[in-house]
Amino acid sequence: MKRHQALKTMANGSLAVLVAVLLAGPLAGAAFAQDDGGAQVRAQDRAEIAAQGAPENDPAQTRAGEEARNTAQDPQGDLLRQRIRDRIEKEDGLQSQERDQLRKHLGDCETLGLDDATIGALFDENVPLRKQIKTQERVLAMAREGLAVDPVVQKLQEGRRKGASDEALEKACARMEENVRAAHRYMEKAKAAGVTPGDREAERRRTAEMAKHMFNGLGDGDMDQLQERARIRLRDGSCTTEDLAAAAETTVKLRAMGIERERAGRVAGEALQYGYTAREMRQFSWMVMTAKAHGGPQNDVLDTLERGIRNQHQLAEMVREMYQHGWMGPADEHGGHGGHDAAGDGGHQHGGDDMGGHRNDGGQDGTGGRGGTGEKGQSGTGGGQGNG
């Protein structure tokens, strides 16, 4: 009997995994250069909902894991570089000038401190060295300027895995480079306006995230709207580049669920304006996904979310209201497993929602309300109702 029960449990577990795979599979094969708002995000979120009803991993850890998978290679240090040197000298068909370029590029990689995974991607042993020179030049130029190179390297490896043509690879890498440069300009402009940065490495990471959101459909208008919302928020408190990156991520994820651009930007923008933390903003997409999975009409779910944001409600209050509508299950009522603010990098750690209906001290303005401001620039006081 015990063995029968064990086999039954294993079968049920296998079925759950199979359902998750079947749901994720059709969406995960989206075209590699597609910018429809994040098909990969859609596949990941659907798999999470099907398998466990709510995201179990926080977004920061998920992103780090994805990046590690995209650029993963066995660290080989000196052995890796020596193998590349040997290949430069021995590979057939290379002209003398090309060998000189390749030697210089490898030396520049070492001088600029690029890690083994990046070097391995730029000198991929499965691709003729001659075909890699142009991409090496692109990445090294970015590294010299202090720009994040990971998005371009990851896009390069993604295209190779999918068997993209050389022309498609070049176009995708060029487009991602443009996005990184645009994201850098945007973040610099935000910092000049008073948005609080983190340390150097944190800023490179956030710029990389913003560039990926732009590649997946975040437009100039979306970014301008978020910057305006940040400006209003700064009247009454602080705003970090992590908050901006989280708002951009929320915009892209909501659009990936089929929500129109204007409304997705408004939800994320108002959350940014009214002082919600990066962690809280990243939970909004989980809330909408979960409510839809329980049959909640999309417009009604969004109305509830927007009303809660404008009234500066705690996440727990909004989740509870959705539960009362039947849009969430008993396990969801206690809140999702959204990510945390990556504020250990020198950025501000705003207060978070402890999912019990209360905010900790860091997230309040000292008057009982949120630190965000309404359209008229008035700070929230008393009961936490939105002004303006």
Secondary structure, DSSP 4 states (H G I P E B T S, - for coil): -HHHHHHHHHHHHHHHHHHHHHHHHHHHT--TT--SS-HHHHHHHHHHHHHHSS--S-HHHHHHHHHHHHH-----HHHHHHHHHHHHHH-TT--HHHHHHHHHHHHHHHHTT--HHHHHHHT-TTS-GGGGHHHHHHHHHHHHTT---HHHHHHHHHHHHTT--HHHHHHHHHHHHHHHHHHHHHHHHHHHTTPBP--HHHHHHHHHHHHHHHHTT--HHHHHHHHHHHHHHHTTS--BHHHHHHHHHHHHHHHHTT--HHHHHHHHHHHHHTT--HHHHHHHHHHHHHHHHTT--HHHHHHHHHHHHHTT--HHHHHHHHHHTTSS-TTGGG---------TTSS-----B-SSS-B-GGGB-SSSSBS-B-TT-PBP-TTTPPP-
